């Protein structure tokens, strides 16, 4: 297909699997993440075209990657805002203000920054797809996940509003709402890794399906559970 695709948080987990799915489909995949060494290794492994270290919470880094994409490719067909993290999973009373701010910046602000950065390019091209990765925490409640859930609920509702803004220009905005998978996410926020039947590749296939739909069709949002998750009420 040879579309130009940018995936954030692409050095591991969902992001790495998403990058591989697009690369395997014949697309030109730009992979970004904060850690340069790990990102380059992931890019080599999955067949990405370009590894760009960046901090998605820094608007200046978004401006830089827009310039790089414009100079190298002249367009961006698909933006996947995947980068995120738990920062801290604990009761709200135990959070520091910095932890709250960091959680919101990484999981919500970064998505807004990314869509903002590439909106004009896609508007001008009158074509493009933005896919934002939320979480089932946006729709369901668990103790100690409140701050993270607030950010991910913001991603879901932001995506709906962003779509209405981009729709007149033929640009699609979708939101994927995944359940947990064994990606290293839980270990990174200090709560111990889970064993889940859902795989990163399952989320990657969902993202690829959304991107592969004809331009006349758009997925508003889609929730993907592992078959082993018991959520009552669903």
Secondary structure, 3 states (H helix, E strand, C coil): CCCEEEECCCCCHHHHHHHHHHHHCCCEEEEEECCHHHHHHHHHHHCCCEEEECCCCCHHHHHHHHHHHHHHCCCCCEEEECCCCCCCCCCHHHCCHHHHHHHHHHHHHHHHHHHHHHHHHHHHHCCEEEEEECCHHHCCCCCCCHHHHHHHHHHHHHHHHHHHHHHHHCEEEEEEEECCCCCCHHHHCCCCCCCCCCCHHHHHHHHHHHHHCCCCCCCCEEEECCCCCCCCCC
